[in-house]
């Protein structure tokens, strides 16, 4: 299929019929007007957009400080947003096989009813709507497919990074669970173990996904494939590529860590395909002693700026700060504990954040806590000198970007030997923090008899 799209003069995408009140015409006119405004504001042309591998990442996010919110512009009307909500709710945008259709050719026209418009304009406006979660939530875009639109071209941005492509593809839909892998086979490059990903519909979905683990271990010579497990499947070490994995990828946002807990080792592993048991060699950091749940959505402006969000944040941060206090048996919380927490909470969220620059992070974290907490609670846990040092920091910048999505429940934890970390999964007392040889990040393992369940990857400060 990819070759057909590549050789075509144009690729025409059909979203479906219009409506009796011509919402498609209003939507296409709005997309054209808003994209013209953005192109003029950013000094780019539609042809320039065709050369960008990811419009949202390369253009919108990089210029976010210079762009007004959509509702602050002259084109902002109820009718505009109503038509765009309708347009970006077309199921077409969520279909997995559309990825080949959109990514294989640069001459793409989107048809809806009798209207047509360039794909680049559709992509640009979707990214602009996503730019500020508080806007997208307030104006009704929460359940639309803007994220899917702006992510399609990212799937093929780096064909060799096929694990990231599978992670993104997991959020799209297909009738056969095996097609999450097979639909991308022509778009990705695999050096070692590629034959394990070749289409074979005699295999079950579980076998196909298990073979993707083996292919990743052979191809990458690291254990990064296990960062995509969700902790609730059986076997726990096989990623379920047909289940949405939004925000489980530590490599999508955030700079790479300047250190590796496993140093320059390679994995030592074995897969028993009869029993579906994985064996990995590594070392234990220690068991979880204290923990608290949180959501990465806590850092969104939509939460910070709403009364209900503030109420949730106050309750949650009072619990988390009390957990930190219990780990050191003193009040206020010392600066080193707050720094470890700041780096852990922000890890993987902000591509402009340097995880080694703890002074910047802890100041923004303290400024964030000052925004969400009442003065009495803030003063109880935060040292006065650190509060003073953070006076000019930007609390609204901490933990960004945060999108208008339902985030998975995450956990903040402290081990028995004092290590602080965060994981995109739920933990409980006695769970083990472990480092596998060849790993980029540690994992949370849950003892179960003589075996362990992988709960997910984690960031642990100081490892």
C-alpha positions as CSV (number, residue, x, y, z in Angstrom):
1,X,0.0,0.0,0.0
2,X,2.8,2.4,0.8
3,X,4.2,2.2,-2.7
4,X,0.8,3.0,-4.2
5,X,0.6,6.2,-2.1
6,X,4.2,7.1,-2.8
7,X,3.7,6.9,-6.6
8,X,0.4,8.7,-6.6
9,X,0.3,12.2,-8.1
10,X,-2.0,13.2,-5.2
11,X,-3.5,11.5,-2.2
12,X,-7.2,12.3,-1.6
13,X,-8.5,11.6,1.9
14,X,-12.2,11.2,2.4
15,X,-13.5,12.2,5.8
16,X,-17.1,11.5,5.0
17,X,-20.2,13.4,4.0
18,X,-21.1,16.9,5.1
19,X,-24.2,18.0,7.1
20,X,-27.5,19.6,6.1
21,X,-26.4,22.9,7.7
22,X,-23.0,22.7,5.9
23,X,-20.7,22.4,8.9
24,X,-18.0,21.1,6.5
25,X,-18.0,24.4,4.6
26,X,-17.8,26.5,7.8
27,X,-15.0,24.2,9.1
28,X,-12.9,24.4,6.0
29,X,-13.3,28.2,5.8
30,X,-12.2,28.4,9.5
31,X,-9.2,26.2,9.0
32,X,-8.1,28.2,6.0
33,X,-8.5,31.5,7.8
34,X,-6.7,30.3,11.0
35,X,-3.9,28.7,9.0
36,X,-3.4,31.9,7.0
37,X,-3.2,33.8,10.2
38,X,-0.6,31.4,11.7
39,X,1.5,31.3,8.5
40,X,1.6,35.1,8.5
41,X,2.4,35.2,12.2
42,X,5.2,32.6,11.9
43,X,6.5,33.8,8.5
44,X,6.0,30.4,6.8
45,X,4.1,29.2,3.7
46,X,2.0,26.2,3.2
47,X,4.8,24.7,1.0
48,X,7.2,25.3,3.9
49,X,4.9,23.1,6.1
50,X,5.2,20.2,3.7
51,X,8.9,20.0,4.4
52,X,8.4,19.7,8.2
53,X,8.3,16.2,9.6
54,X,6.1,17.3,12.5
55,X,4.3,20.6,12.4
56,X,3.2,20.6,16.0
57,X,6.7,19.9,17.4
58,X,8.7,21.9,14.9
59,X,6.5,25.0,14.6
60,X,3.8,25.3,17.2
61,X,5.6,24.2,20.3
62,X,8.8,26.1,19.5
63,X,6.9,29.3,18.9
64,X,4.3,28.9,21.7
65,X,5.5,32.0,23.7
66,X,4.9,34.2,20.6
67,X,1.4,32.9,19.7
68,X,-1.8,34.4,21.1
69,X,-4.4,32.0,22.4
70,X,-7.0,31.1,19.7
71,X,-9.8,32.7,21.7
72,X,-7.9,36.0,21.8
73,X,-7.9,36.3,18.0
74,X,-10.3,38.1,15.7
75,X,-11.5,34.9,14.1
76,X,-12.8,33.5,17.5
77,X,-16.6,33.0,17.3
78,X,-18.9,30.3,18.7
79,X,-19.7,29.3,15.1
80,X,-16.0,28.8,14.3
81,X,-15.3,26.5,17.3
82,X,-18.6,24.6,16.7
83,X,-17.6,23.8,13.1
84,X,-14.1,22.8,14.1
85,X,-15.3,20.6,16.9
86,X,-17.5,18.8,14.3
87,X,-14.6,18.6,11.8
88,X,-12.0,17.3,14.2
89,X,-14.4,14.7,15.5
90,X,-14.3,12.7,12.3
91,X,-13.4,9.0,13.1
92,X,-11.1,9.0,10.0
93,X,-8.3,10.6,12.0
94,X,-8.1,7.7,14.5
95,X,-7.7,4.9,12.0
96,X,-4.4,3.1,12.0
97,X,-4.1,2.5,8.2
98,X,-4.5,6.2,7.6
99,X,-0.9,6.6,8.8
100,X,0.4,5.2,5.5
101,X,-2.1,7.3,3.5
102,X,-0.9,10.5,5.1
103,X,2.8,9.9,5.5
104,X,3.8,8.4,2.2
105,X,3.1,11.4,0.0
106,X,3.5,15.2,0.4
107,X,0.6,16.1,-2.0
108,X,-2.4,15.5,0.2
109,X,-5.9,16.9,-0.1
110,X,-8.6,16.3,2.6
111,X,-12.2,16.0,1.2
112,X,-15.2,16.4,3.4
113,X,-18.6,16.6,1.7
114,X,-18.0,18.9,-1.3
115,X,-15.2,20.8,0.4
116,X,-11.5,20.2,0.2
117,X,-8.4,21.6,1.9
118,X,-4.7,20.8,2.2
119,X,-3.6,18.4,4.9
120,X,-1.0,20.8,6.1
121,X,-3.6,23.4,7.0
122,X,-5.6,20.7,8.9
123,X,-2.5,19.6,10.8
124,X,-1.4,23.2,11.6
125,X,-4.8,24.2,13.1
126,X,-5.0,21.0,15.1
127,X,-1.7,21.7,16.7
128,X,-2.7,25.3,17.4
129,X,-5.9,24.0,19.2
130,X,-3.7,21.6,21.3
131,X,-1.2,24.3,22.2
132,X,-3.0,25.4,25.4
133,X,-4.9,22.7,27.3
134,X,-7.0,25.3,29.2
135,X,-8.3,26.6,25.9
136,X,-9.0,23.2,24.3
137,X,-10.9,22.1,27.4
138,X,-12.9,25.3,27.9
139,X,-13.9,25.5,24.2
140,X,-15.0,21.8,23.9
141,X,-12.2,20.1,22.1
142,X,-11.5,17.5,24.8
143,X,-13.1,14.7,22.9
144,X,-12.0,15.7,19.4
145,X,-9.1,14.0,17.5
146,X,-6.8,17.0,17.2
147,X,-3.9,15.1,18.9
148,X,-4.4,12.2,16.4
149,X,-4.1,14.6,13.5
150,X,-1.0,16.3,14.8
151,X,0.7,13.0,15.6
152,X,0.2,11.1,12.3
153,X,3.3,12.4,10.6
154,X,5.4,12.0,13.8
155,X,4.9,8.2,13.5
156,X,7.3,8.1,10.5
157,X,9.7,10.8,11.6
158,X,12.5,8.4,12.4
159,X,11.9,4.9,10.8
160,X,14.7,3.4,12.9
161,X,12.9,4.4,16.1
162,X,10.1,1.9,15.5
163,X,9.3,1.4,19.2
164,X,8.3,5.0,19.4
165,X,6.2,4.5,16.3
166,X,4.4,1.5,17.9
167,X,3.8,3.5,21.0
168,X,2.1,6.3,19.0
169,X,0.2,3.8,16.9
170,X,-1.2,2.2,20.0
171,X,-3.5,5.2,20.3
172,X,-5.1,4.6,16.8
173,X,-7.7,2.0,16.0
174,X,-7.8,-1.1,13.9
175,X,-10.0,-4.2,13.7
176,X,-7.1,-6.7,14.0
177,X,-4.8,-6.2,17.0
178,X,-1.9,-7.6,15.0
179,X,-2.2,-4.7,12.5
180,X,-0.7,-2.3,15.0
181,X,2.6,-3.8,14.0
182,X,1.8,-5.1,10.6
183,X,0.4,-1.8,9.3
184,X,3.7,-0.1,10.1
185,X,6.0,-2.7,8.7
186,X,6.6,-0.8,5.5
187,X,7.3,2.4,7.4
188,X,9.9,1.3,9.9
189,X,13.5,0.0,9.6
190,X,14.7,-2.9,11.6
191,X,18.2,-4.2,11.3
192,X,18.4,-7.3,13.6
193,X,15.3,-9.3,14.3
194,X,13.2,-7.7,11.6
195,X,11.9,-11.0,10.4
196,X,10.0,-11.3,13.7
197,X,7.9,-8.4,12.7
198,X,7.0,-9.6,9.2
199,X,3.2,-10.3,8.8
200,X,2.2,-13.8,9.8
201,X,-1.5,-14.1,10.6
202,X,-1.1,-17.6,11.8
203,X,0.3,-16.1,15.0
204,X,-2.0,-14.9,17.8
205,X,-1.9,-11.3,18.9
206,X,0.1,-12.2,22.0
207,X,2.7,-14.1,20.0
208,X,3.1,-11.1,17.6
209,X,3.5,-8.8,20.6
210,X,5.9,-11.2,22.3
211,X,8.0,-11.4,19.1
212,X,8.2,-7.6,19.1
213,X,9.9,-7.8,22.5
214,X,12.5,-10.2,21.1
215,X,13.0,-8.1,18.0
216,X,13.6,-5.0,20.1
217,X,16.1,-6.8,22.4
218,X,18.0,-8.0,19.3
219,X,17.7,-4.7,17.4
220,X,18.5,-2.1,20.1
221,X,20.6,-4.1,22.5
222,X,18.8,-2.5,25.4
223,X,15.7,-3.0,27.5
224,X,13.8,0.1,26.4
225,X,10.9,-2.0,25.0
226,X,9.8,-2.7,28.6
227,X,9.1,1.0,29.2
228,X,5.9,0.5,27.2
229,X,4.4,-2.1,29.4
230,X,1.3,-1.0,31.3
231,X,1.7,-3.2,34.4
232,X,-1.8,-4.8,34.1
233,X,-1.4,-7.4,31.5
234,X,-0.4,-11.1,31.7
235,X,2.4,-11.7,31.0
236,X,3.3,-8.3,32.4
237,X,6.5,-8.0,30.3
238,X,4.7,-8.0,26.9
239,X,3.5,-4.5,25.8
240,X,-0.1,-4.5,24.6
241,X,0.4,-2.4,21.5
242,X,-3.4,-2.2,20.8
243,X,-4.1,-0.4,24.1
244,X,-3.6,3.4,24.2
245,X,-0.3,4.3,25.8
246,X,-0.5,8.1,25.9
247,X,2.2,9.5,28.2
248,X,3.9,6.2,28.9
249,X,6.9,7.1,26.7
250,X,9.9,8.7,28.6
251,X,11.6,9.6,25.3
252,X,9.0,11.7,23.7
253,X,9.4,14.8,25.9
254,X,12.4,15.7,28.0
255,X,16.1,15.5,27.2
256,X,18.0,12.3,27.6
257,X,19.5,11.8,31.0
258,X,23.3,12.6,31.2
259,X,23.8,9.3,33.1
260,X,22.6,5.7,32.9
261,X,21.9,3.5,36.0
262,X,23.0,0.4,34.1
263,X,26.1,2.1,32.7
264,X,27.2,0.8,29.3
265,X,26.0,-2.7,29.7
266,X,24.0,-4.8,27.3
267,X,21.0,-7.0,28.3
268,X,21.3,-10.5,29.4
269,X,18.0,-12.1,28.7
270,X,16.1,-15.2,27.8
271,X,12.5,-15.8,26.7
272,X,10.8,-19.1,27.4
273,X,8.1,-19.1,24.7
274,X,6.4,-22.2,26.1
275,X,5.7,-20.6,29.5
276,X,5.9,-17.0,28.3
277,X,8.5,-16.2,31.0
278,X,11.2,-13.5,30.6
279,X,14.5,-13.7,32.5
280,X,16.5,-10.6,32.9
281,X,19.8,-10.0,34.7
282,X,20.3,-6.8,36.8
283,X,20.4,-5.5,40.4
284,X,18.0,-4.4,43.0
285,X,18.0,-0.8,44.3
286,X,15.6,-1.4,47.2
287,X,11.9,-1.8,48.1
288,X,9.4,1.0,48.1
289,X,8.6,2.2,51.7
290,X,6.5,5.3,51.2
291,X,4.3,6.3,48.2
292,X,1.5,8.6,47.1
293,X,-0.5,8.7,43.9
294,X,-0.6,11.8,41.6
295,X,-1.4,12.6,37.9
296,X,0.8,14.4,35.4
297,X,-2.3,16.4,34.7
298,X,-1.7,18.2,38.0
299,X,0.7,20.5,36.2
300,X,-1.8,21.7,33.5
301,X,-3.0,25.3,33.5
302,X,-6.6,23.9,33.3
303,X,-6.1,22.4,36.8
304,X,-4.2,25.3,38.2
305,X,-6.7,27.9,37.1
306,X,-10.0,26.3,38.1
307,X,-11.5,26.2,41.5
308,X,-12.2,22.5,41.3
309,X,-8.7,21.8,40.1
310,X,-7.2,23.9,42.9
311,X,-9.2,21.8,45.4
312,X,-7.9,18.6,44.0
313,X,-4.3,19.9,43.9
314,X,-4.4,21.2,47.5
315,X,-5.5,17.8,48.8
316,X,-3.0,15.9,46.7
317,X,0.0,18.0,47.5
318,X,-0.7,18.0,51.2
319,X,-0.5,14.2,51.1
320,X,2.6,14.2,49.0
321,X,4.4,16.8,51.1
322,X,3.5,14.9,54.2
323,X,5.0,11.8,52.7
324,X,8.2,13.7,52.1
325,X,8.2,15.0,55.6
326,X,7.8,11.5,57.0
327,X,10.9,10.3,55.1
328,X,13.1,12.8,56.9
329,X,11.3,13.3,60.3
330,X,11.6,17.0,60.2
331,X,9.8,20.2,59.1
332,X,10.2,22.1,56.8
333,X,11.3,19.7,54.1
334,X,15.0,20.1,53.3
335,X,16.2,21.5,50.0
336,X,17.8,18.2,48.7
337,X,14.5,16.3,49.2
338,X,12.6,19.0,47.3
339,X,15.2,19.0,44.5
340,X,14.9,15.2,44.1
341,X,11.1,15.5,44.0
342,X,11.2,18.4,41.5
343,X,13.4,16.5,39.1
344,X,11.3,13.3,39.5
345,X,8.0,15.0,38.9
346,X,9.2,17.0,35.9
347,X,11.1,14.1,34.2
348,X,9.9,13.4,30.7
349,X,7.4,16.2,30.5
350,X,9.4,19.2,29.2
351,X,11.8,18.9,26.3
352,X,13.4,22.2,27.3
353,X,14.2,21.0,30.8
354,X,17.7,19.8,31.7
355,X,17.3,17.1,34.3
356,X,20.8,17.9,35.6
357,X,19.9,21.6,36.3
358,X,18.2,21.0,39.6
359,X,18.4,24.7,40.7
360,X,16.1,25.8,37.8
361,X,13.7,22.9,38.4
362,X,13.4,23.2,42.2
363,X,12.8,27.0,42.0
364,X,10.0,26.5,39.5
365,X,8.6,23.6,41.5
366,X,8.5,25.7,44.7
367,X,6.9,28.5,42.7
368,X,4.3,26.0,41.4
369,X,3.5,24.9,45.0
370,X,3.1,28.5,46.0
371,X,0.4,28.9,43.3
372,X,-1.6,25.8,44.3
373,X,-1.2,25.8,48.1
374,X,-2.6,28.1,50.7
375,X,0.0,30.2,52.5
376,X,-0.2,28.2,55.8
377,X,0.4,24.9,54.1
378,X,3.2,26.3,51.9
379,X,5.0,27.8,54.9
380,X,4.7,24.6,56.9
381,X,6.6,22.5,54.4
382,X,8.8,24.9,52.3
383,X,12.0,26.4,53.9
384,X,11.8,30.3,54.0
385,X,15.2,30.7,52.2
386,X,14.1,28.4,49.3
387,X,10.8,30.3,49.1
388,X,12.7,33.6,48.9
389,X,15.1,32.2,46.2
390,X,12.1,31.1,44.1
391,X,10.4,34.4,44.2
392,X,11.0,35.2,40.5
393,X,10.7,31.6,39.3
394,X,7.9,30.6,36.9
395,X,5.5,28.1,38.6
396,X,3.3,27.9,35.5
397,X,6.2,26.6,33.5
398,X,6.8,23.6,35.8
399,X,5.8,20.2,34.3
400,X,4.8,21.5,30.8
401,X,3.6,20.6,28.3
402,X,0.5,19.1,29.9
403,X,-2.4,18.3,27.5
404,X,-6.1,18.1,27.9
405,X,-6.2,14.4,28.4
406,X,-7.0,11.9,31.1
407,X,-3.6,11.0,32.4
408,X,-2.8,7.5,33.8
409,X,-2.4,7.4,37.6
410,X,1.2,7.8,38.6
411,X,3.1,7.3,41.8
412,X,5.7,9.3,43.8
413,X,7.7,7.0,46.1
414,X,10.6,6.8,48.5
415,X,12.5,3.6,49.0
416,X,13.7,2.1,52.3
417,X,17.2,3.3,51.6
418,X,16.0,6.9,50.8
419,X,15.9,7.1,47.0
420,X,13.1,9.3,45.6
421,X,11.4,8.7,42.3
422,X,8.3,8.8,40.2
423,X,6.7,6.1,38.0
424,X,3.8,6.1,35.4
425,X,2.1,3.3,37.3
426,X,0.7,2.6,40.7
427,X,3.0,1.1,43.4
428,X,2.6,-0.3,46.8
429,X,4.8,-1.0,49.8
430,X,7.3,-3.8,49.0
431,X,7.5,-3.2,45.3
432,X,11.1,-3.4,44.2
433,X,13.1,-0.8,42.2
434,X,15.4,-2.7,40.0
435,X,17.9,-1.9,37.2
436,X,18.3,-4.5,34.4
437,X,21.6,-4.7,32.5
438,X,21.2,-2.7,29.3
439,X,18.4,-0.5,30.7
440,X,18.1,3.3,30.2
441,X,15.8,3.6,33.2
442,X,15.0,1.5,36.3
443,X,11.8,-0.6,36.6
444,X,9.3,-1.2,39.3
445,X,8.9,-4.9,39.9
446,X,6.2,-6.5,42.0
447,X,7.1,-9.8,43.8
448,X,4.7,-12.6,43.1
449,X,5.8,-15.9,44.5
450,X,9.1,-16.8,42.8
451,X,8.5,-14.4,39.9
452,X,8.1,-10.7,39.4
453,X,5.6,-8.6,37.5
454,X,6.9,-5.5,35.7
455,X,4.8,-2.5,36.8
456,X,6.5,0.0,34.6
457,X,9.6,2.2,34.2
458,X,10.6,4.8,36.7
459,X,12.8,7.8,37.2
460,X,14.9,7.5,40.4
461,X,16.9,10.5,41.5
462,X,20.5,9.8,42.2
463,X,20.8,6.6,40.1
